[in-house]
């Protein structure tokens, strides 16, 4: 029941949520480009993974398989980045 309400909220605001997700991705990659090795990598990976979750959810609701796959891939990359930035894996 709760997912139904969340899905209705996402669908009714999908364009805005997608725009926020895209802007988050642009910001995180810009931060790494500008700061290089001094980037706050854990922040960037967490931020990037959140935007990937947002964009995947939108793509699933739109039944867009290409963007669902692309953004689900970014979730996996984000989890790996978080694990590496947190020294959980090497």
Secondary structure, DSSP 8 states (H G I E B T S, - for coil): -HHHHHHHHHHHTHHHHHHHHHHHHHHHHHHHHHHGGGS-HHHHHHHHHHHHHHHHHHHHHTT-HHHHHHHHHHHHHHHHHHHHHTTS--
